[in-house]
Amino acid sequence: MPEKHAAQRDPLAALPERCLVSFYTLSGANRWGLSHEQFDESLRSCVAHYFSGAAGRPALASASAIEIERHLEGLRLEDLALASACAAGLAVAWEHFIARYREDLYAAARAILGSARDPERARELADSLYADLYGLEGAAGARRKPLFVYFHGRSSLSTWLRAVLAQRHVDTIRAGRRNVSLDDSQEHAEQSEAAAVARAPRPSAPDPDRVRFLPLLHAALQDALAQLSARDRALLRAYYVDAHTLAEIGRSLGEHESTVSRQLERCRRELRARVERLLLDGAPAMDGSAARPGLNPAQVDRCFEYALEDWPFDLARSLDSAAPRKPGEKSEPP
């Protein structure tokens, strides 16, 4: 998706032309009428986003051509081409997207709301996303940036849509109850697995990777939580477990709620980066626990996809395990 990237270096400049032709062919971008130039720009955005130096990732300036090529090889190229074509406003792509993903969005909305008995409410939640995906009409009829530009192909389009839909629902609830919202849903789609509340339908067929990867993700997330400062753990508990508002937490800390929001976002970024690193590095056997094998980047992405499905991770218990409280001690805002 077109997005501001490092001006000092073209992320694709070091790649041979045959690679770019191969990526374009594998993506099926020509099916939607998406040109080579348009798809290359989407690849540039994906590379610039990943090699941003943020959240513990390498910076673009230090990324080698091999690292960039391997990253692109691991992307969901067909999904990226469809999202790119929809962002470009190509009608054939948009029509395919509606036909292919409408029922998936309805099912995800029903799962998120738990509203099997109220299908209309779920349908309204799903339908509310279309205008933002396509690009809202702004001042003087200008088309605003579509949500599709925030899809970078690391997860499947279905998983990304569920995450965006779930975060949209969370934003709506918090805005209605407290007159505050989380950060933009599109930015959280790839960063807020710890806060995701999506209850997406399980796959119809058993997935052996799910059985293998989820315990690794669970262990890595527990270790990452233990590495956070006591203050950050208290912040996560106050907001996500005890449901204190940003304003309440801010008053207890003597800080503005916007400052608390930024601290939470930093905490989420650090947590994500640490989990990624722990999954990539693995862990040796120690203290009676079995060794954990290191995963490759594509497998790490799969772990986060599974986390957005029906994963019964108990954040409260994991925070207690990282920093046990005295019996009967109640949690207060940090």
C-alpha positions in Angstrom: 0.0 0.0 0.0 1.4 3.5 -0.8 2.8 4.9 2.4 5.6 7.3 3.4 8.9 5.4 3.4 12.6 6.3 3.8 13.4 8.8 1.1 17.2 8.1 1.3 16.8 4.6 0.0 14.5 2.8 -2.4 13.7 -0.5 -0.5 13.5 -2.4 -3.8 16.6 -0.9 -5.5 18.9 -3.8 -4.5 16.6 -6.5 -5.7 17.0 -8.1 -9.1 14.2 -7.4 -11.6 13.4 -11.1 -11.8 12.4 -11.0 -8.1 9.9 -8.2 -8.7 8.5 -9.8 -11.8 8.1 -13.1 -9.8 6.4 -11.3 -6.9 4.0 -9.6 -9.3 3.2 -12.8 -11.1 2.6 -14.8 -7.9 0.4 -12.1 -6.5 -2.1 -12.2 -9.4 -2.1 -8.4 -9.4 -2.9 -8.3 -13.1 -6.2 -10.0 -12.4 -7.3 -6.7 -10.8 -5.7 -4.4 -13.4 -3.0 -3.4 -10.9 0.1 -2.3 -12.7 3.7 -3.4 -11.9 4.4 0.1 -10.7 1.4 0.2 -8.4 2.3 -3.3 -6.9 6.0 -2.4 -6.5 4.9 0.7 -4.6 2.9 -1.6 -2.2 6.0 -3.8 -1.8 8.1 -0.7 -1.0 5.6 0.3 1.7 5.6 -3.2 3.2 9.4 -3.2 3.4 9.6 0.4 4.8 7.0 -0.5 7.4 8.7 -3.7 8.5 12.3 -2.4 8.5 11.3 0.8 10.3 13.6 0.4 13.3 10.5 0.6 15.5 9.5 -2.1 18.0 12.9 -3.6 17.9 12.9 -4.2 14.2 16.0 -3.5 12.1 16.2 -0.2 10.3 15.9 -0.1 6.5 19.4 1.4 6.2 20.9 -1.7 7.7 18.7 -4.3 6.0 20.5 -6.4 3.3 19.0 -7.3 0.0 18.7 -10.9 1.2 16.7 -9.8 4.3 14.4 -7.7 2.2 13.8 -10.5 -0.4 13.1 -13.0 2.4 10.7 -10.7 4.0 8.8 -10.2 0.7 8.8 -13.9 0.1 7.0 -14.4 3.4 4.2 -12.0 2.6 0.6 -13.0 1.6 1.2 -11.6 -1.9 -2.3 -12.5 -3.3 -4.0 -10.8 -0.3 -1.6 -7.8 -0.7 -2.5 -7.4 -4.4 -6.2 -7.5 -3.7 -5.9 -5.0 -0.8 -3.7 -2.7 -3.0 -6.2 -2.9 -5.9 -9.1 -2.0 -3.5 -7.1 0.9 -2.1 -6.5 2.1 -5.7 -10.3 2.0 -6.2 -10.3 -0.7 -8.9 -13.9 -1.8 -9.2 -13.3 -5.4 -10.2 -11.1 -5.9 -7.1 -13.7 -4.2 -4.8 -16.5 -6.4 -6.2 -14.4 -9.5 -5.6 -13.6 -8.4 -2.0 -17.3 -7.8 -1.2 -18.3 -11.2 -2.6 -15.4 -13.0 -0.9 -15.2 -11.4 2.5 -18.8 -10.2 3.3 -19.8 -13.4 5.1 -16.4 -13.7 6.8 -16.9 -10.2 8.2 -20.5 -11.0 9.4 -19.2 -14.2 11.1 -16.4 -12.3 12.8 -18.8 -9.6 13.9 -21.2 -12.2 15.4 -18.3 -13.8 17.3 -17.0 -10.4 18.5 -20.4 -9.3 19.8 -21.5 -12.7 21.0 -24.7 -11.8 19.3 -25.9 -15.0 17.6 -29.4 -13.9 18.7 -29.0 -10.4 17.3 -27.7 -10.8 13.7 -28.7 -7.3 12.7 -26.4 -5.8 15.3 -23.5 -7.9 14.0 -24.3 -7.0 10.4 -24.3 -3.3 11.3 -20.8 -3.6 12.8 -19.4 -5.4 9.8 -21.1 -3.1 7.3 -19.8 0.0 9.1 -16.2 -1.0 8.1 -16.7 -0.8 4.3 -16.7 3.0 4.0 -13.4 3.2 5.9 -11.9 0.3 3.9 -12.7 2.0 0.6 -11.9 5.5 1.8 -14.3 8.0 3.2 -15.2 11.2 1.3 -13.5 14.2 2.9 -13.5 17.9 2.3 -14.5 19.0 -1.2 -15.3 15.4 -2.1 -11.7 14.3 -1.8 -11.2 10.6 -1.0 -9.4 10.0 2.3 -6.8 7.3 2.7 -8.5 3.9 2.7 -7.9 1.5 5.6 -6.5 -0.9 3.1 -3.2 1.0 2.9 -2.4 -0.2 6.4 -2.5 -3.8 5.3 1.2 -5.0 4.9 0.7 -8.6 4.0 2.3 -10.2 7.0 -0.9 -11.9 8.1 -3.8 -13.1 6.0 -6.4 -10.4 4.9 -9.0 -12.3 6.9 -7.0 -12.1 10.1 -6.2 -8.4 9.5 -9.9 -7.7 8.9 -10.9 -9.5 12.1 -8.3 -7.5 14.1 -9.5 -4.2 12.6 -13.1 -5.1 13.3 -12.4 -6.1 16.8 -10.5 -3.0 17.6 -13.2 -0.9 16.0 -15.7 -2.5 18.4 -13.4 -1.8 21.4 -13.0 1.8 20.3 -16.7 2.2 20.1 -17.3 0.8 23.6 -14.6 2.8 25.2 -15.7 6.0 23.5 -19.3 5.5 24.5 -18.5 4.6 28.1 -15.7 6.9 28.9 -15.5 9.5 26.1 -12.0 8.2 25.3 -10.8 5.9 22.6 -7.8 3.7 21.8 -5.4 4.8 19.1 -6.5 4.4 15.5 -7.7 0.9 14.7 -5.6 0.6 11.6 -2.4 1.2 13.6 -3.5 -1.4 16.2 -4.4 -4.1 13.6 -0.8 -5.4 13.6 0.3 -4.2 17.1 -2.3 -4.9 19.7 -2.5 -8.7 20.0 -2.3 -8.4 23.8 -5.5 -6.4 23.8 -7.4 -8.1 21.0 -10.8 -9.4 22.0 -11.8 -11.0 18.7 -13.6 -14.3 19.1 -13.2 -15.4 15.5 -14.6 -18.7 14.2 -12.3 -21.7 14.5 -11.0 -23.2 11.3 -13.2 -26.0 10.0 -10.2 -28.4 9.8 -7.6 -29.1 12.5 -4.4 -27.1 12.1 -1.4 -28.9 13.5 0.7 -25.7 13.5 -1.8 -24.1 15.8 -1.3 -26.9 18.4 2.5 -26.5 18.1 2.8 -22.7 18.0 0.3 -21.5 20.6 2.2 -23.0 23.5 5.3 -21.3 22.3 3.5 -18.0 22.0 2.0 -18.5 25.4 5.4 -19.1 27.0 7.0 -16.2 25.1 4.3 -13.8 26.1 4.6 -14.8 29.7 8.4 -14.3 29.6 7.9 -10.9 27.9 5.4 -9.8 30.5 7.9 -10.8 33.2 10.6 -8.6 31.5 8.4 -5.5 31.7 8.9 -3.1 34.5 6.5 -3.4 37.5 5.0 0.0 36.6 4.2 -1.2 33.0 2.7 -4.4 34.3 0.6 -2.4 36.7 -0.5 -0.2 33.8 -1.6 -3.1 31.7 -3.5 -4.6 34.6 -5.2 -1.3 35.5 -6.4 -0.8 31.9 -7.0 -4.2 30.5 -7.9 -6.4 33.5 -9.4 -4.0 36.0 -11.0 -1.7 33.3 -9.9 1.6 34.9 -10.2 4.5 32.4 -7.3 6.5 31.1 -8.6 9.4 33.1 -8.7 7.3 36.3 -5.2 6.0 35.7 -4.0 9.5 34.9 -5.4 11.0 38.1 -3.6 8.3 40.2 -0.3 9.1 38.4 -0.8 12.9 38.3 -0.6 12.7 34.5 -2.9 13.6 31.7 -4.9 10.8 30.1 -3.2 11.4 26.7 0.1 10.7 28.4 -1.2 7.4 29.8 -2.5 6.5 26.3 1.0 7.1 24.9 2.5 5.0 27.7 0.2 2.1 27.0 1.0 2.3 23.3 4.8 2.2 24.1 4.2 -0.7 26.4 2.3 -2.6 23.7 5.1 -2.0 21.2 7.8 -3.2 23.6 5.7 -6.2 24.5 5.2 -7.1 20.8 8.9 -6.7 20.0 10.0 -8.8 23.0 7.6 -11.6 22.1 8.8 -11.6 18.5 12.4 -11.8 19.7 11.7 -14.6 22.1 9.9 -16.6 19.4 12.7 -16.1 16.9 15.5 -17.0 19.4 13.8 -19.9 21.2 14.9 -20.9 24.7 17.1 -23.6 26.1 15.7 -26.2 28.6 16.0 -25.0 32.2 14.4 -25.4 35.6 12.6 -28.5 34.4 11.0 -26.8 31.4 11.5 -28.1 27.9 13.6 -26.3 25.3 11.6 -24.0 23.0 12.8 -24.1 19.3 13.3 -20.8 17.5 10.9 -19.9 14.8 11.4 -18.2 11.5 9.6 -14.8 10.7 6.8 -16.5 8.8 6.1 -18.8 11.7 6.1 -15.9 14.1 3.5 -14.2 12.0 1.4 -17.4 12.1 1.6 -17.3 15.9 0.1 -13.8 16.0 -2.6 -14.9 13.5 -3.6 -17.7 15.9 -3.6 -15.2 18.8 -6.4 -13.2 17.0 -8.5 -16.3 16.8 -10.1 -18.0 19.8 -7.1 -18.1 22.0 -7.8 -18.4 25.8 -4.9 -16.5 27.1 -5.5 -15.3 30.6 -3.7 -11.9 30.9 -4.7 -11.4 34.6 -3.2 -14.8 35.6 0.0 -14.2 33.6 0.4 -10.7 35.2 -0.1 -12.4 38.6 2.5 -15.0 37.7 5.0 -12.3 36.6 4.4 -10.2 39.8 2.4 -12.1 42.4 0.2 -10.1 44.8 -0.5 -10.8 48.4 -3.6 -12.8 49.2 -6.6 -10.5 49.2 -4.7 -7.6 47.8 -6.8 -5.5 45.4 -5.6 -3.8 42.3 -5.6 0.0 42.2 -4.6 2.2 39.4 -0.7 2.5 39.3 
